[in-house]
Amino acid sequence: MATLAEPTAAELEQLDVSRAELWEANGWRPHFTRLRSEDPVSFCPQSFFGPYWSITRYEDIVAVEADPATFSSSWEHGGIVIFDMHDTGVQLRMFIAMDDPEHAEKRKTVAPAVTPSEIAKLTGPLRQRTADILDQLPVGEEFDWVNSVSIPLTTAMIATLFDFPWDERNKLPEWSDWAAKIDIGPDPVLNAEREGHVFAMAARFKELFDERKAAPPKGDLLSIMAHSTAMGDMDEQRFIGAIALLLVGGNDTTRNSMSGLIDQINLFPEDWAKVKADPAGLAATAATETIRLQTPIAHMRRTATRDIEFGGQTIHKGDKVVLWYNSGNRDEGVFPDADHWDPTRENSRRHLSFGYGIHRCLGARLAELQLATLIEEMARRGMEPKITGGFERLPSCFTNGFHKMMVTLSKSDD
Ligand code: HEM
């Protein structure tokens, strides 16, 4: 088996960048650097997930996403992650895993919940919640940033969006984690456990959905869906898919960018000092830089619907095509000094962490707002979070993030 070290020329031929240990050990960077420069559209003949193509350069990822007729997202071909949806117990028919016209119809239904004017309404309560959580953190004592900050903040936002019962909100991250566990593969025991959680999620959401349908329309996501033509009457798989998409979309991703922020602050203390000196001016770019470098969703997958010549290779109909956003985001041709977390970077917003084209993330503005608010409030308080060593990354080539991150906090004005 190949090691975590930089691949040799021979290994490059068959390089499998989906291996869990590469992600758990944060060892993927040299592998993708080599692929980008020497084999940017590369075929991996054998992996835990079967054969797949890797697309690693920025412009190639954009080109694939801009051609959804050739590169399909549909669950009918296996869906949008490297692991084939056909192989799971619960096939989540989310609209992210559909092609137009059904995708467009459902996207249009959900979009009104995240327009700039709707998001503006969330701003005040979000800032207050962020301040409350930060002000309760212990100073000078070790604690887990993931559990104390990233999870409660993102869970609260999702509960608000769905108008989910506040005292039950702690179930949301548990359900969302199980729904996003794609790397368990065909293991029957883990799949049964996953199914149990996903069905529990679906049952609770269905009760709430039916209540909202029977009541007059209001502005939360469930009510909007319940009163719409496109989503008011979905079959079970589509219902579960729609809920799981919004939960995973809103939870794991933003959570891991909030933990990734601490990673970047520790790597680039001088840049954090700049943000602390100008919180209002630099928080927004510090947020997009964090999302770029963390890349909370490391990849999306497409399936070729026809044979095509692409990047000097022949991709055949039915082939799996994996778009590595983590790699596109470090493409030096687009982001000079790409590994640097630079809160003054002019083109930071061009990152691919939210994808590109017809499926580009619907929650992007909301995610940016949550992270920028956290950064601004931390910077205003002069917070210095130091990672103390208890650091566990997820063993996943899909959800790129952290189980645990032990930190101690000091304040620069202490
Ligand atoms: C940092 C946080 C986030 C990241 C990195 C992220 C990433 C992504 C990515 C990579 C896609 C697929 C794009 C493509 O295929 O081109 C996506 C789609 C989506 N995201 Fe997000 N997301 C985040 C936050 C959110 C939030 C907060 C929500 C909801 C409240 C959300 C809801 C969605 C939805 C509904 C889609 C499907 C769009 C479609 O298929 O048309 N996301 N997101």
Residues whose N, C-alpha, C, O or C-beta is under 5 A from the ligand:
A	BS01	HEM	F95 I96 R107 L245 L246 G249 G250 T253 T254 S257 I291 P296 I297 M300 S353 F354 G355 Y356 I358 H359 R360 C361 L362 G363 A364 L366 A367
